[in-house]
């Protein structure tokens, strides 16, 4: 189940980034559920796949809601800025870290692989760690650079 947990955590972190401007726990819960279910749909076959999607959806919702309620709007914005800066400027393996000076919250974003798609789009696989009050959540994902210069997390 370690693989499923990694997918769910990655989905939750991706969801947290996707709603970085929101301050609503419900949005984090919903986004975590959607992404957790989507990522879990790649696991198992037949009845096992249905179970994986159900568990991924529930776990993603819980973790997404937890992260959504633990990070305030300013913290989410800083995590998003750190992520965008790292994707745009860091070489593979070079981490960017942000720490809240007033709260026990930190985020580290590390691009791990850069490649170009057949459509000419630049994409980067990344690892992200978020630490809240000493508890670390780690996730992995992929983001691609859009023609307007923004980065979109695709998985």
N, C-alpha and C positions, 0 to 999 in steps of 0.2 A: 504493500500500500504506500510505500515511500514515494513512488512515482506519482500516484494520485495526489498525495499531499503536496508535492512540488507543483503540480499543475494547478491545484486549487489556490495555493499561495500566490503563484504567479498571476493567476487570473484576478485574484483579489487586489494585488498591487497594481495591476494594469487598470482595474476598475477605479481604484483610488486616484490614479493619475488622470483618468478620463474625466473624473468629476472634481478635479483639483480646485476649481473655482467655486464649488458648491459647499455649503456649510450644513447640509442636510443628511442626517443619519439614514433616512429612508432611501435617498438616492444611492448612497454607498451600499446599502443592503441589496437594493434592486440590481445595481450594476454588478456587484459581487456574485449574485445568484445567476445572472445571465452569463457572465464570463466563466464562472465556475462550471456551469452546465455545459457550455460550449466546449470548453477545454476537456472536460470529462467525457464528452461524446466520442473522443478519439480513443478511449480505452474500452477494452472488452469487446465481446461479440454477443449477439442475440440478447438473451435475458440479462447477461452480465453487463451489457452496454446500458440497458435501461437502468439497472441498479447504479452503475457508475455515474450516469447523468443525474439521477436523483440525489445521490450523495454529494456529487460535485456542486449541484445547485444549492443544497442546504448548507454545505460547508462554506461555499463562496458567499452566500447571504450572511452567514454569521460573521465571517471574517471581514467582509466588506462593511457590514454595519458596525463592527467593532472599530475598524480603522476610521470609518466615517465619523464615529462619535468621539474618537480619541484625538484626532487632529482637527484643530480649528481652521477657519478659512485662510488665515495668514500663513499657517504652517503648510497647508495643502498647496498654496501658491508658491511658497519657497521650495517645496519638494518638486513641483512642476518646473520651476525655473532651473533648479539644479539638474533635473533630467534633460531639459532642452539644451542647456549649456553643454552638458557632457556629450550628448548625441552630436551636437554641431561642432564642437571644438576639440574634444579629447581623442587621443589615439587609442587604439585597442589596448586594453589592460590598464589605462590611466583612469583612476577614480576621481570623482568630484564628491565632496562631502558638504553637507549643510547641517549645522547644529543650532537649535533654538537656544539663545543665550539665557532665557528665563524658565525653560521647562526641560525635563529630561527626554527630549525628542531629537532624533538625528536621522538623516537619510544619506546613503551612499549609493551612487550610480556609477557603474563601470561598463562601458562598451566592451564587448569581448570578441566580436567578429564583424567586419564590414565587408559587404559585397554589393555587386550591381546586378539587378534582375535583367532578364532578357528584354524588358521594356525600357531599360536604361535608368531605372529608379535605383537610388542608393538606399540600402537598408543596413541596419545594425542590430545584431543580437546583443542583449545587455543583461546584466545582473543588477538587482537592486536590493539593498538592505534597508529596512526601516526599523529603528529601535525606539520603543516607547516605554519609558519607565523601566529600562533594563531588559525588556523582552524584545528579542530580535525576530523579525519575519523576513524571509529571504525569498525572492522570486526571480524568474527569468522571463524574458520576452523578446520580441522583435519589433522594431519601429522602422518605418520607411519615410524618406524625405519626399515631400510633395513639391510640385512645381513652384508653389508660392513660398517655399523655404521652410514651411512648418514640418514638424515630425508627427507622424500618425502611428500610434501603437497598433499593430495588426495582429499580434498574438502574444 
